[in-house]
Amino acid sequence: MSNNPWQTLLDITTRNAVDYLTSLDGRSVAPAADASQLRALLGTDLPSEPQSPVHVINDLAVAGHQGTMGSAGRRFFGFVMGGSLPTALAADWLASAWDQNAAIYASSPVAAVVEDICQRWILDILGLPSSSSVGFVTGAQMATFTALGAARHHVLREVSWDVESSGLSGAPSVTVLATRERHASVDRALRYLGFGTDSLVEIGCDGNGAIKPAELAATLQDVAGPKIVCVQSGNINTGAIDPLDEVCEVAREHGAWVHVDGAIGLWAAVSSRFNQVLAGLERADSWAADGHKWLNVPYDCGVVVCAHPGSHHAFTRVSGASPYLVPSDERDEMDWTPEWSRRARAVPLYAAMRSLGRSGIAEIVERGCAHASRFAELLSVIEGVEILNEVVLNQVLVRFRSPEGAHDVLTDCVVRAVQQDGTCWLGGTTWQGSRAMRISVSGWATTADDVDISVAAIERAYQLALGERHDEAGVNERRAEQ
Ligand SMILES: *Cc1c(COP(=O)(O)O)cnc(C)c1O
């Protein structure tokens, strides 16, 4: 290594990273190595002596080539995962090089000011109340946790219960209303917050998974005491957006807090095409969004927005509590997140938003929706293929029919065959009792060509799977033979 300890290592790292990113188009999207192969590559025993930094990085790069999912590439449609915009990735590297502790302004002015700027940009582009508070967290899970923590303070204070001092023991009970199509992170947030999942009352939803506001209104009528309504803009399977205007209207009548899980779909608010569908968004009390999904910021990046900064602050605040901290009139980030020490998480977010601008963010959303519609159109004309959802966002659910009637088994086989083929990657799910292939178009770089190539791969996999026997009995027989 040269005298400058950074130069050699970071040069090698840049080369490795660029090689990796440019190799994505030509390799299988699925990982090549399994856990035991990766253990062999990475070494399972901690060396007793220091190892050469160059070797450490090179070995990691080799293992990464084999053991990564190609989710940073153009033909990854699994879960809901974006790639990284080049500017956001570069900014993320800078943030790592700076190694700032973005806990308080005094420990990193630049991190605090970047957050302050991002806060204003986010409220502006999403059309949310400009007086709202924003916290930069690891993802929508922590955003929903923080938002529901703010809600807990807010709805209990309204019945004169100070939950921050008194805890929940003996507190008035809080009812949380949501559909069975809520994301499981809502349930986990309720567990973290001590509400327990027994506090949940389920509201019915329509065929695409959107809440039925009339049913919500009727249930709210029957529930006494503090209430929180959890809705979503972007169902994890169908992309369905709850009718927010109607929801907020009835929730307001009953004094309920409304939280919007917008992990997937909140960015759609930047596109004027969604004005109608997202009408009423600004009337909610809190929102969760993800930077690392559709906005294509590297992991991890989530955003919580709260229309009641006092309640948000009551849940997360620390400043003033510890004499070793340096109070300031600027933003002390940890006053708005559950974390203490943390990376300068908003730096890549700032870079993504600035490099895209308002129109660029709208374009990512519109392109993702157009690609999803293209998937649905091209797949639906294939004999035996059915689209299960109304494609309202970037999500498509596909079901494959088998002459033997074993559609669930066949659909799972097609998903596996697509993954093995490696042209693209997508997963399976169960939607209203049926197995389905789910396609999520969240990457910034996907083109219409990628959709066409992927549809061809899916059709190949379907034909391959049809060639095998797919009656349930046949599957059991084969299992017994093995
Ligand atoms: C991904 C997702 C979450 C969880 O978000 P993380 O960023 O993984 O913490 C919550 N809700 C919905 C609808 C999601 O798609």
The ligand as a Gaussian input file, in Angstrom:
#p B3LYP/6-31G(d) Opt

LIG

0 1
 C      -41.429000      -2.124000       2.750000
 C      -42.675000      -1.728000       3.445000
 C      -42.658000      -1.434000       4.812000
 C      -41.422000      -1.599000       5.657000
 O      -40.463000      -0.699000       5.198000
 P      -38.905000      -0.834000       5.520000
 O      -38.310000       0.270000       4.758000
 O      -38.497000      -2.175000       5.006000
 O      -38.723000      -0.718000       6.981000
 C      -43.822000      -0.990000       5.383000
 N      -44.944000      -0.867000       4.662000
 C      -45.014000      -1.157000       3.347000
 C      -46.292000      -0.980000       2.607000
 C      -43.862000      -1.600000       2.694000
 O      -43.906000      -1.872000       1.397000

